[in-house]
Amino acid sequence: GWNLGNFRNLGARYVKFERALDSLMPKSRRQNNAYYCQGWLTGSVGNKESVANAWKKWSGATTIRGMMEKFARNRYTKLNLSSFWSHGTVEFRHHSGTFDYEKAECWIRFTRAMVEQADKREKLQGWKTGLETNKVSLTKLLTPMVKNGYLPKRVARFYKARQTHFDTLRVS
């Protein structure tokens, strides 16, 4: 039952926070290091793109397919919208495979929270700037999820610790 507004909301969240989400991942899943999960701001668009420029491109789309085609010319993006036509779903490809239950559970809860926010079309304040540090950006992403009951506090703490872990390793 989703319409263009729901897809725009989900895509906007992913574009706004893509760099912060990269900071939660191992180097192999950051930026465009993995062929099967290219970024929306880099790679699938063809070059590095600012969040504001991405929105300008995107706001002209009048259909869900048109929005997808402006960003993801194939399914190998961190947020795969092309799966909507074949499976009726969206696919989050950003996270690497894992046998670690906590990592898998946290990722499932996190992506579900993003989908729930998009489903309710919650407004994303000031998302066009994208100038915050990854730590500030992650806090701006997680705080409303926890506050509005989409995400348990322990999952937010897990991701803040994960970001600190990778920052300590100085992985870029």
C-alpha positions in Angstrom: 0.0 0.0 0.0 3.0 2.4 -0.3 2.9 5.4 -2.6 5.6 7.7 -3.9 5.6 9.7 -0.6 6.5 6.6 1.4 9.3 5.7 -1.0 10.6 9.2 -1.0 10.6 9.2 2.8 12.5 6.0 3.1 15.0 7.0 0.4 15.5 10.4 2.0 16.4 8.8 5.3 18.9 6.5 3.6 20.5 9.2 1.5 20.7 11.6 4.5 22.3 9.0 6.8 24.2 6.9 4.3 27.6 8.1 5.5 26.7 7.6 9.2 25.5 4.1 8.3 28.8 3.5 6.5 30.5 4.3 9.8 28.8 1.3 11.4 30.1 -1.1 8.8 33.4 -2.8 8.1 35.6 -1.2 5.4 34.4 -3.8 2.9 30.8 -2.4 3.1 31.6 1.3 3.1 31.2 3.8 0.3 31.4 1.7 -2.9 33.9 -0.9 -1.7 31.4 -3.8 -2.3 30.1 -4.2 -5.9 26.9 -5.6 -4.6 26.0 -2.7 -2.3 26.8 0.6 -4.0 26.0 3.9 -2.4 23.2 6.2 -3.5 25.4 9.3 -3.1 28.3 7.7 -4.7 28.5 5.0 -7.3 25.0 4.3 -8.6 24.6 8.0 -9.3 27.9 8.0 -11.1 29.9 10.4 -8.9 30.0 11.9 -5.5 26.8 13.8 -4.9 25.6 16.1 -2.2 22.4 15.3 -0.3 20.9 18.6 -1.6 21.7 17.8 -5.2 20.3 14.3 -4.7 17.1 15.8 -3.5 16.8 18.1 -6.5 17.2 15.2 -8.9 14.7 13.1 -6.9 12.0 15.7 -6.3 11.3 15.8 -10.0 10.3 12.1 -10.0 6.6 11.6 -10.4 6.5 7.8 -10.0 8.2 5.3 -7.8 10.0 3.8 -10.8 11.1 7.2 -11.8 12.6 7.9 -8.4 14.4 4.6 -8.4 15.8 5.1 -11.9 17.3 8.5 -10.9 19.4 6.7 -8.2 19.6 3.0 -8.7 20.0 1.7 -12.2 20.4 -1.8 -10.8 19.6 -3.8 -7.7 23.2 -3.5 -6.3 22.6 -0.5 -4.1 22.6 -0.3 -0.3 18.9 0.3 -0.4 17.5 -1.7 -3.3 14.1 -0.3 -4.4 14.1 -2.3 -7.7 13.1 -5.4 -5.7 9.7 -3.8 -5.3 8.7 -4.7 -8.8 9.8 -8.3 -8.6 9.0 -9.2 -4.9 6.9 -6.3 -3.5 9.6 -5.5 -1.0 12.6 -3.2 -0.5 16.0 -4.7 0.2 18.6 -3.4 2.6 21.9 -4.7 1.2 24.3 -2.5 3.3 25.1 -4.9 6.1 27.5 -7.8 5.5 26.5 -11.3 6.2 26.9 -12.6 9.7 26.4 -15.5 12.0 26.4 -13.2 15.0 22.8 -13.1 16.4 23.1 -9.7 18.0 24.4 -8.1 14.8 21.6 -9.7 12.8 18.9 -8.8 15.3 20.0 -5.2 15.6 20.1 -4.8 11.8 16.6 -6.2 11.4 15.2 -4.0 14.2 17.0 -1.0 12.7 15.8 -1.5 9.2 12.3 -2.2 10.4 12.4 1.1 12.3 13.3 2.9 9.1 10.5 1.3 7.2 8.0 2.1 10.0 9.0 5.8 10.0 8.7 5.9 6.2 5.3 4.1 6.4 4.0 6.8 8.8 5.8 9.4 6.6 7.4 11.0 9.6 9.0 14.3 8.6 12.8 14.3 8.5 14.0 17.7 9.7 16.8 19.5 7.8 17.8 16.4 5.9 19.1 18.3 2.9 22.2 19.7 4.5 24.1 16.5 5.4 26.9 18.4 6.9 27.0 16.8 10.4 29.8 14.5 11.6 28.9 10.8 11.5 28.5 10.8 15.3 26.0 13.7 15.2 24.3 12.2 12.2 23.9 8.8 13.9 22.4 10.5 17.0 19.9 12.4 14.8 18.9 9.1 13.2 18.6 7.0 16.3 17.1 9.5 18.8 13.6 9.8 17.1 13.5 6.0 16.5 14.0 5.4 20.2 11.8 8.3 21.3 8.9 7.2 19.1 9.1 3.6 20.1 10.4 2.1 16.9 13.8 1.0 18.3 14.9 -0.3 21.7 17.5 1.8 23.5 19.8 -1.2 23.6 19.9 -1.3 19.8 20.8 2.4 19.6 23.6 1.8 22.2 24.8 -1.2 20.1 25.2 1.0 17.0 26.9 3.9 18.9 29.4 1.4 20.3 29.9 -0.1 16.9 30.6 3.3 15.4 33.1 4.0 18.2 34.7 0.6 17.6 35.3 1.3 13.9 36.3 4.9 14.6 39.0 3.6 17.0 40.3 1.3 14.2 40.5 4.4 12.0 38.7 2.5 9.1 37.6 4.9 6.4 
